[in-house]
Amino acid sequence: MEERSHSPDNAVARAQLALPDPGANLRSGVNSDALLDDLDRYDDCHFGSSGEQKVAKAWADLLSNVP
């Protein structure tokens, strides 16, 4: 039986998705679970080179568009 190290539906991810609150000026960050695919994680958990590049670009794009 294969055990996955990473699952997009986990307690931490659910808590992070529940945090954004415009009234408190809390905005969503980059959701790496939604952004990355299996090829972007070298051990089914940690980011590989392509995953690091995608997440870094997504954060740069997000932060450069902050009002």
mmCIF file as gemmi writes it, N, C-alpha and C atoms, coordinates in Angstrom:
data_model
loop_
_atom_site.group_PDB
_atom_site.id
_atom_site.type_symbol
_atom_site.label_atom_id
_atom_site.label_alt_id
_atom_site.label_comp_id
_atom_site.label_asym_id
_atom_site.label_entity_id
_atom_site.label_seq_id
_atom_site.pdbx_PDB_ins_code
_atom_site.Cartn_x
_atom_site.Cartn_y
_atom_site.Cartn_z
_atom_site.occupancy
_atom_site.B_iso_or_equiv
_atom_site.pdbx_formal_charge
_atom_site.auth_seq_id
_atom_site.auth_asym_id
_atom_site.pdbx_PDB_model_num
ATOM 1 N N . MET Axp A 1 ? 0.837 -1.173 0 1 0 ? 1 A 1
ATOM 2 C CA . MET Axp A 1 ? 0 0 0 1 0 ? 1 A 1
ATOM 3 C C . MET Axp A 1 ? 0.884 1.239 0 1 0 ? 1 A 1
ATOM 4 N N . GLU Axp A 2 ? 0.675 2.123 -0.963 1 0 ? 2 A 1
ATOM 5 C CA . GLU Axp A 2 ? 1.477 3.339 -1.085 1 0 ? 2 A 1
ATOM 6 C C . GLU Axp A 2 ? 0.915 4.428 -0.173 1 0 ? 2 A 1
ATOM 7 N N . GLU Axp A 3 ? 1.798 5.057 0.59 1 0 ? 3 A 1
ATOM 8 C CA . GLU Axp A 3 ? 1.384 6.14 1.47 1 0 ? 3 A 1
ATOM 9 C C . GLU Axp A 3 ? 1.871 7.463 0.908 1 0 ? 3 A 1
ATOM 10 N N . ARG Axp A 4 ? 0.966 8.4 0.719 1 0 ? 4 A 1
ATOM 11 C CA . ARG Axp A 4 ? 1.327 9.722 0.194 1 0 ? 4 A 1
ATOM 12 C C . ARG Axp A 4 ? 1.784 10.597 1.339 1 0 ? 4 A 1
ATOM 13 N N . SER Axp A 5 ? 2.824 11.372 1.098 1 0 ? 5 A 1
ATOM 14 C CA . SER Axp A 5 ? 3.318 12.309 2.086 1 0 ? 5 A 1
ATOM 15 C C . SER Axp A 5 ? 2.508 13.591 2.066 1 0 ? 5 A 1
ATOM 16 N N . HIS Axp A 6 ? 1.962 13.923 0.922 1 0 ? 6 A 1
ATOM 17 C CA . HIS Axp A 6 ? 1.291 15.193 0.736 1 0 ? 6 A 1
ATOM 18 C C . HIS Axp A 6 ? -0.143 14.965 0.288 1 0 ? 6 A 1
ATOM 19 N N . SER Axp A 7 ? -1.032 15.739 0.853 1 0 ? 7 A 1
ATOM 20 C CA . SER Axp A 7 ? -2.423 15.705 0.432 1 0 ? 7 A 1
ATOM 21 C C . SER Axp A 7 ? -2.951 17.13 0.452 1 0 ? 7 A 1
ATOM 22 N N . PRO Axp A 8 ? -3.546 17.605 -0.652 1 0 ? 8 A 1
ATOM 23 C CA . PRO Axp A 8 ? -4.04 18.984 -0.669 1 0 ? 8 A 1
ATOM 24 C C . PRO Axp A 8 ? -5.167 19.218 0.339 1 0 ? 8 A 1
ATOM 25 N N . ASP Axp A 9 ? -5.9 18.179 0.695 1 0 ? 9 A 1
ATOM 26 C CA . ASP Axp A 9 ? -6.978 18.311 1.669 1 0 ? 9 A 1
ATOM 27 C C . ASP Axp A 9 ? -6.448 17.889 3.04 1 0 ? 9 A 1
ATOM 28 N N . ASN Axp A 10 ? -5.867 18.848 3.752 1 0 ? 10 A 1
ATOM 29 C CA . ASN Axp A 10 ? -5.328 18.566 5.076 1 0 ? 10 A 1
ATOM 30 C C . ASN Axp A 10 ? -5.718 19.702 6.014 1 0 ? 10 A 1
ATOM 31 N N . ALA Axp A 11 ? -5.554 19.488 7.295 1 0 ? 11 A 1
ATOM 32 C CA . ALA Axp A 11 ? -6.007 20.459 8.297 1 0 ? 11 A 1
ATOM 33 C C . ALA Axp A 11 ? -5.357 21.832 8.128 1 0 ? 11 A 1
ATOM 34 N N . VAL Axp A 12 ? -4.078 21.863 7.817 1 0 ? 12 A 1
ATOM 35 C CA . VAL Axp A 12 ? -3.381 23.149 7.661 1 0 ? 12 A 1
ATOM 36 C C . VAL Axp A 12 ? -3.919 23.894 6.443 1 0 ? 12 A 1
ATOM 37 N N . ALA Axp A 13 ? -4.083 23.195 5.33 1 0 ? 13 A 1
ATOM 38 C CA . ALA Axp A 13 ? -4.607 23.827 4.115 1 0 ? 13 A 1
ATOM 39 C C . ALA Axp A 13 ? -6.019 24.36 4.347 1 0 ? 13 A 1
ATOM 40 N N . ARG Axp A 14 ? -6.855 23.58 5.018 1 0 ? 14 A 1
ATOM 41 C CA . ARG Axp A 14 ? -8.218 24.038 5.298 1 0 ? 14 A 1
ATOM 42 C C . ARG Axp A 14 ? -8.203 25.282 6.182 1 0 ? 14 A 1
ATOM 43 N N . ALA Axp A 15 ? -7.339 25.321 7.165 1 0 ? 15 A 1
ATOM 44 C CA . ALA Axp A 15 ? -7.242 26.494 8.047 1 0 ? 15 A 1
ATOM 45 C C . ALA Axp A 15 ? -6.764 27.713 7.267 1 0 ? 15 A 1
ATOM 46 N N . GLN Axp A 16 ? -5.775 27.536 6.399 1 0 ? 16 A 1
ATOM 47 C CA . GLN Axp A 16 ? -5.266 28.659 5.608 1 0 ? 16 A 1
ATOM 48 C C . GLN Axp A 16 ? -6.331 29.197 4.651 1 0 ? 16 A 1
ATOM 49 N N . LEU Axp A 17 ? -7.105 28.313 4.061 1 0 ? 17 A 1
ATOM 50 C CA . LEU Axp A 17 ? -8.151 28.746 3.136 1 0 ? 17 A 1
ATOM 51 C C . LEU Axp A 17 ? -9.283 29.491 3.856 1 0 ? 17 A 1
ATOM 52 N N . ALA Axp A 18 ? -9.431 29.244 5.149 1 0 ? 18 A 1
ATOM 53 C CA . ALA Axp A 18 ? -10.48 29.908 5.924 1 0 ? 18 A 1
ATOM 54 C C . ALA Axp A 18 ? -10.04 31.277 6.452 1 0 ? 18 A 1
ATOM 55 N N . LEU Axp A 19 ? -8.761 31.626 6.349 1 0 ? 19 A 1
ATOM 56 C CA . LEU Axp A 19 ? -8.237 32.862 6.932 1 0 ? 19 A 1
ATOM 57 C C . LEU Axp A 19 ? -8.593 34.164 6.218 1 0 ? 19 A 1
ATOM 58 N N . PRO Axp A 20 ? -8.627 34.217 4.898 1 0 ? 20 A 1
ATOM 59 C CA . PRO Axp A 20 ? -8.859 35.51 4.245 1 0 ? 20 A 1
ATOM 60 C C . PRO Axp A 20 ? -10.119 36.208 4.774 1 0 ? 20 A 1
ATOM 61 N N . ASP Axp A 21 ? -9.929 37.5 5.097 1 0 ? 21 A 1
ATOM 62 C CA . ASP Axp A 21 ? -11.011 38.315 5.651 1 0 ? 21 A 1
ATOM 63 C C . ASP Axp A 21 ? -10.778 39.758 5.219 1 0 ? 21 A 1
ATOM 64 N N . PRO Axp A 22 ? -11.487 40.212 4.188 1 0 ? 22 A 1
ATOM 65 C CA . PRO Axp A 22 ? -11.276 41.581 3.706 1 0 ? 22 A 1
ATOM 66 C C . PRO Axp A 22 ? -11.454 42.634 4.805 1 0 ? 22 A 1
ATOM 67 N N . GLY Axp A 23 ? -12.365 42.396 5.739 1 0 ? 23 A 1
ATOM 68 C CA . GLY Axp A 23 ? -12.591 43.349 6.819 1 0 ? 23 A 1
ATOM 69 C C . GLY Axp A 23 ? -11.391 43.487 7.741 1 0 ? 23 A 1
ATOM 70 N N . ALA Axp A 24 ? -10.601 42.451 7.853 1 0 ? 24 A 1
ATOM 71 C CA . ALA Axp A 24 ? -9.401 42.469 8.684 1 0 ? 24 A 1
ATOM 72 C C . ALA Axp A 24 ? -8.139 42.656 7.839 1 0 ? 24 A 1
ATOM 73 N N . ASN Axp A 25 ? -8.316 42.94 6.544 1 0 ? 25 A 1
ATOM 74 C CA . ASN Axp A 25 ? -7.213 43.12 5.602 1 0 ? 25 A 1
ATOM 75 C C . ASN Axp A 25 ? -6.323 41.869 5.502 1 0 ? 25 A 1
ATOM 76 N N . LEU Axp A 26 ? -6.939 40.707 5.6 1 0 ? 26 A 1
ATOM 77 C CA . LEU Axp A 26 ? -6.226 39.438 5.418 1 0 ? 26 A 1
ATOM 78 C C . LEU Axp A 26 ? -6.591 38.891 4.054 1 0 ? 26 A 1
ATOM 79 N N . ARG Axp A 27 ? -5.597 38.779 3.184 1 0 ? 27 A 1
ATOM 80 C CA . ARG Axp A 27 ? -5.82 38.302 1.821 1 0 ? 27 A 1
ATOM 81 C C . ARG Axp A 27 ? -5.21 36.916 1.634 1 0 ? 27 A 1
ATOM 82 N N . SER Axp A 28 ? -5.668 36.25 0.604 1 0 ? 28 A 1
ATOM 83 C CA . SER Axp A 28 ? -5.13 34.936 0.263 1 0 ? 28 A 1
ATOM 84 C C . SER Axp A 28 ? -3.712 35.072 -0.271 1 0 ? 28 A 1
ATOM 85 N N . GLY Axp A 29 ? -2.901 34.098 0.062 1 0 ? 29 A 1
ATOM 86 C CA . GLY Axp A 29 ? -1.564 34.015 -0.504 1 0 ? 29 A 1
ATOM 87 C C . GLY Axp A 29 ? -1.571 33.021 -1.654 1 0 ? 29 A 1
ATOM 88 N N . VAL Axp A 30 ? -0.433 32.471 -1.953 1 0 ? 30 A 1
ATOM 89 C CA . VAL Axp A 30 ? -0.297 31.487 -3.021 1 0 ? 30 A 1
ATOM 90 C C . VAL Axp A 30 ? -0.697 30.115 -2.479 1 0 ? 30 A 1
ATOM 91 N N . ASN Axp A 31 ? -1.583 29.452 -3.176 1 0 ? 31 A 1
ATOM 92 C CA . ASN Axp A 31 ? -1.989 28.103 -2.81 1 0 ? 31 A 1
ATOM 93 C C . ASN Axp A 31 ? -1.134 27.128 -3.614 1 0 ? 31 A 1
ATOM 94 N N . SER Axp A 32 ? -0.042 26.698 -3.028 1 0 ? 32 A 1
ATOM 95 C CA . SER Axp A 32 ? 0.872 25.808 -3.751 1 0 ? 32 A 1
ATOM 96 C C . SER Axp A 32 ? 0.231 24.458 -4.042 1 0 ? 32 A 1
ATOM 97 N N . ASP Axp A 33 ? -0.729 24.033 -3.223 1 0 ? 33 A 1
ATOM 98 C CA . ASP Axp A 33 ? -1.407 22.769 -3.494 1 0 ? 33 A 1
ATOM 99 C C . ASP Axp A 33 ? -2.179 22.834 -4.81 1 0 ? 33 A 1
ATOM 100 N N . ALA Axp A 34 ? -2.8 23.979 -5.085 1 0 ? 34 A 1
ATOM 101 C CA . ALA Axp A 34 ? -3.548 24.145 -6.325 1 0 ? 34 A 1
ATOM 102 C C . ALA Axp A 34 ? -2.626 24.438 -7.507 1 0 ? 34 A 1
ATOM 103 N N . LEU Axp A 35 ? -1.506 25.082 -7.239 1 0 ? 35 A 1
ATOM 104 C CA . LEU Axp A 35 ? -0.592 25.517 -8.298 1 0 ? 35 A 1
ATOM 105 C C . LEU Axp A 35 ? 0.274 24.382 -8.846 1 0 ? 35 A 1
ATOM 106 N N . LEU Axp A 36 ? 0.741 23.513 -7.977 1 0 ? 36 A 1
ATOM 107 C CA . LEU Axp A 36 ? 1.73 22.502 -8.37 1 0 ? 36 A 1
ATOM 108 C C . LEU Axp A 36 ? 1.086 21.171 -8.726 1 0 ? 36 A 1
ATOM 109 N N . ASP Axp A 37 ? 1.774 20.446 -9.608 1 0 ? 37 A 1
ATOM 110 C CA . ASP Axp A 37 ? 1.35 19.086 -9.907 1 0 ? 37 A 1
ATOM 111 C C . ASP Axp A 37 ? 2.403 18.11 -9.389 1 0 ? 37 A 1
ATOM 112 N N . ASP Axp A 38 ? 2.197 16.835 -9.626 1 0 ? 38 A 1
ATOM 113 C CA . ASP Axp A 38 ? 3.1 15.812 -9.081 1 0 ? 38 A 1
ATOM 114 C C . ASP Axp A 38 ? 4.547 15.989 -9.531 1 0 ? 38 A 1
ATOM 115 N N . LEU Axp A 39 ? 4.762 16.51 -10.733 1 0 ? 39 A 1
ATOM 116 C CA . LEU Axp A 39 ? 6.124 16.674 -11.237 1 0 ? 39 A 1
ATOM 117 C C . LEU Axp A 39 ? 6.871 17.804 -10.532 1 0 ? 39 A 1
ATOM 118 N N . ASP Axp A 40 ? 6.159 18.669 -9.826 1 0 ? 40 A 1
ATOM 119 C CA . ASP Axp A 40 ? 6.789 19.792 -9.126 1 0 ? 40 A 1
ATOM 120 C C . ASP Axp A 40 ? 7.221 19.441 -7.707 1 0 ? 40 A 1
ATOM 121 N N . ARG Axp A 41 ? 6.944 18.237 -7.281 1 0 ? 41 A 1
ATOM 122 C CA . ARG Axp A 41 ? 7.345 17.77 -5.943 1 0 ? 41 A 1
ATOM 123 C C . ARG Axp A 41 ? 8.243 16.556 -6.124 1 0 ? 41 A 1
ATOM 124 N N . TYR Axp A 42 ? 9.475 16.651 -5.682 1 0 ? 42 A 1
ATOM 125 C CA . TYR Axp A 42 ? 10.425 15.573 -5.968 1 0 ? 42 A 1
ATOM 126 C C . TYR Axp A 42 ? 10.185 14.322 -5.133 1 0 ? 42 A 1
ATOM 127 N N . ASP Axp A 43 ? 9.517 14.445 -3.993 1 0 ? 43 A 1
ATOM 128 C CA . ASP Axp A 43 ? 9.272 13.268 -3.155 1 0 ? 43 A 1
ATOM 129 C C . ASP Axp A 43 ? 7.808 13.151 -2.751 1 0 ? 43 A 1
ATOM 130 N N . ASP Axp A 44 ? 6.943 13.728 -3.57 1 0 ? 44 A 1
ATOM 131 C CA . ASP Axp A 44 ? 5.505 13.746 -3.321 1 0 ? 44 A 1
ATOM 132 C C . ASP Axp A 44 ? 5.137 14.636 -2.136 1 0 ? 44 A 1
ATOM 133 N N . CYS Axp A 45 ? 6.068 15.472 -1.708 1 0 ? 45 A 1
ATOM 134 C CA . CYS Axp A 45 ? 5.798 16.382 -0.596 1 0 ? 45 A 1
ATOM 135 C C . CYS Axp A 45 ? 6.525 17.706 -0.798 1 0 ? 45 A 1
ATOM 136 N N . HIS Axp A 46 ? 7.845 17.681 -0.829 1 0 ? 46 A 1
ATOM 137 C CA . HIS Axp A 46 ? 8.668 18.89 -0.905 1 0 ? 46 A 1
ATOM 138 C C . HIS Axp A 46 ? 8.805 19.382 -2.348 1 0 ? 46 A 1
ATOM 139 N N . PHE Axp A 47 ? 8.943 20.693 -2.486 1 0 ? 47 A 1
ATOM 140 C CA . PHE Axp A 47 ? 9.072 21.287 -3.818 1 0 ? 47 A 1
ATOM 141 C C . PHE Axp A 47 ? 10.371 20.874 -4.48 1 0 ? 47 A 1
ATOM 142 N N . GLY Axp A 48 ? 10.261 20.521 -5.739 1 0 ? 48 A 1
ATOM 143 C CA . GLY Axp A 48 ? 11.434 20.344 -6.575 1 0 ? 48 A 1
ATOM 144 C C . GLY Axp A 48 ? 11.759 21.696 -7.203 1 0 ? 48 A 1
ATOM 145 N N . SER Axp A 49 ? 12.733 21.727 -8.079 1 0 ? 49 A 1
ATOM 146 C CA . SER Axp A 49 ? 13.157 22.978 -8.713 1 0 ? 49 A 1
ATOM 147 C C . SER Axp A 49 ? 12.005 23.666 -9.443 1 0 ? 49 A 1
ATOM 148 N N . SER Axp A 50 ? 11.248 22.897 -10.23 1 0 ? 50 A 1
ATOM 149 C CA . SER Axp A 50 ? 10.14 23.505 -10.968 1 0 ? 50 A 1
ATOM 150 C C . SER Axp A 50 ? 9.073 24.032 -10.014 1 0 ? 50 A 1
ATOM 151 N N . GLY Axp A 51 ? 8.829 23.334 -8.91 1 0 ? 51 A 1
ATOM 152 C CA . GLY Axp A 51 ? 7.867 23.793 -7.919 1 0 ? 51 A 1
ATOM 153 C C . GLY Axp A 51 ? 8.321 25.074 -7.244 1 0 ? 51 A 1
ATOM 154 N N . GLU Axp A 52 ? 9.597 25.137 -6.899 1 0 ? 52 A 1
ATOM 155 C CA . GLU Axp A 52 ? 10.143 26.356 -6.289 1 0 ? 52 A 1
ATOM 156 C C . GLU Axp A 52 ? 9.983 27.545 -7.223 1 0 ? 52 A 1
ATOM 157 N N . GLN Axp A 53 ? 10.278 27.34 -8.492 1 0 ? 53 A 1
ATOM 158 C CA . GLN Axp A 53 ? 10.178 28.428 -9.462 1 0 ? 53 A 1
ATOM 159 C C . GLN Axp A 53 ? 8.734 28.89 -9.641 1 0 ? 53 A 1
ATOM 160 N N . LYS Axp A 54 ? 7.806 27.952 -9.718 1 0 ? 54 A 1
ATOM 161 C CA . LYS Axp A 54 ? 6.397 28.316 -9.886 1 0 ? 54 A 1
ATOM 162 C C . LYS Axp A 54 ? 5.878 29.092 -8.674 1 0 ? 54 A 1
ATOM 163 N N . VAL Axp A 55 ? 6.212 28.627 -7.468 1 0 ? 55 A 1
ATOM 164 C CA . VAL Axp A 55 ? 5.736 29.287 -6.247 1 0 ? 55 A 1
ATOM 165 C C . VAL Axp A 55 ? 6.375 30.668 -6.108 1 0 ? 55 A 1
ATOM 166 N N . ALA Axp A 56 ? 7.663 30.779 -6.374 1 0 ? 56 A 1
ATOM 167 C CA . ALA Axp A 56 ? 8.334 32.079 -6.284 1 0 ? 56 A 1
ATOM 168 C C . ALA Axp A 56 ? 7.722 33.073 -7.272 1 0 ? 56 A 1
ATOM 169 N N . LYS Axp A 57 ? 7.456 32.637 -8.491 1 0 ? 57 A 1
ATOM 170 C CA . LYS Axp A 57 ? 6.85 33.53 -9.482 1 0 ? 57 A 1
ATOM 171 C C . LYS Axp A 57 ? 5.443 33.929 -9.058 1 0 ? 57 A 1
ATOM 172 N N . ALA Axp A 58 ? 4.683 32.984 -8.539 1 0 ? 58 A 1
ATOM 173 C CA . ALA Axp A 58 ? 3.317 33.287 -8.106 1 0 ? 58 A 1
ATOM 174 C C . ALA Axp A 58 ? 3.326 34.31 -6.97 1 0 ? 58 A 1
ATOM 175 N N . TRP Axp A 59 ? 4.256 34.175 -6.008 1 0 ? 59 A 1
ATOM 176 C CA . TRP Axp A 59 ? 4.359 35.153 -4.918 1 0 ? 59 A 1
ATOM 177 C C . TRP Axp A 59 ? 4.795 36.508 -5.456 1 0 ? 59 A 1
ATOM 178 N N . ALA Axp A 60 ? 5.748 36.545 -6.359 1 0 ? 60 A 1
ATOM 179 C CA . ALA Axp A 60 ? 6.208 37.809 -6.935 1 0 ? 60 A 1
ATOM 180 C C . ALA Axp A 60 ? 5.068 38.494 -7.668 1 0 ? 60 A 1
ATOM 181 N N . ASP Axp A 61 ? 4.298 37.727 -8.444 1 0 ? 61 A 1
ATOM 182 C CA . ASP Axp A 61 ? 3.163 38.306 -9.164 1 0 ? 61 A 1
ATOM 183 C C . ASP Axp A 61 ? 2.119 38.833 -8.191 1 0 ? 61 A 1
ATOM 184 N N . LEU Axp A 62 ? 1.824 38.063 -7.171 1 0 ? 62 A 1
ATOM 185 C CA . LEU Axp A 62 ? 0.827 38.472 -6.185 1 0 ? 62 A 1
ATOM 186 C C . LEU Axp A 62 ? 1.249 39.741 -5.452 1 0 ? 62 A 1
ATOM 187 N N . LEU Axp A 63 ? 2.491 39.76 -4.993 1 0 ? 63 A 1
ATOM 188 C CA . LEU Axp A 63 ? 2.972 40.905 -4.202 1 0 ? 63 A 1
ATOM 189 C C . LEU Axp A 63 ? 3.178 42.153 -5.059 1 0 ? 63 A 1
ATOM 190 N N . SER Axp A 64 ? 3.457 41.984 -6.331 1 0 ? 64 A 1
ATOM 191 C CA . SER Axp A 64 ? 3.648 43.162 -7.179 1 0 ? 64 A 1
ATOM 192 C C . SER Axp A 64 ? 2.312 43.818 -7.543 1 0 ? 64 A 1
ATOM 193 N N . ASN Axp A 65 ? 1.198 43.117 -7.266 1 0 ? 65 A 1
ATOM 194 C CA . ASN Axp A 65 ? -0.128 43.651 -7.563 1 0 ? 65 A 1
ATOM 195 C C . ASN Axp A 65 ? -0.885 44.076 -6.315 1 0 ? 65 A 1
ATOM 196 N N . VAL Axp A 66 ? -0.209 44.171 -5.179 1 0 ? 66 A 1
ATOM 197 C CA . VAL Axp A 66 ? -0.862 44.604 -3.939 1 0 ? 66 A 1
ATOM 198 C C . VAL Axp A 66 ? -1.081 46.095 -3.986 1 0 ? 66 A 1
ATOM 199 N N . PRO Axp A 67 ? -2.315 46.546 -3.702 1 0 ? 67 A 1
ATOM 200 C CA . PRO Axp A 67 ? -2.582 47.989 -3.747 1 0 ? 67 A 1
ATOM 201 C C . PRO Axp A 67 ? -1.845 48.758 -2.657 1 0 ? 67 A 1
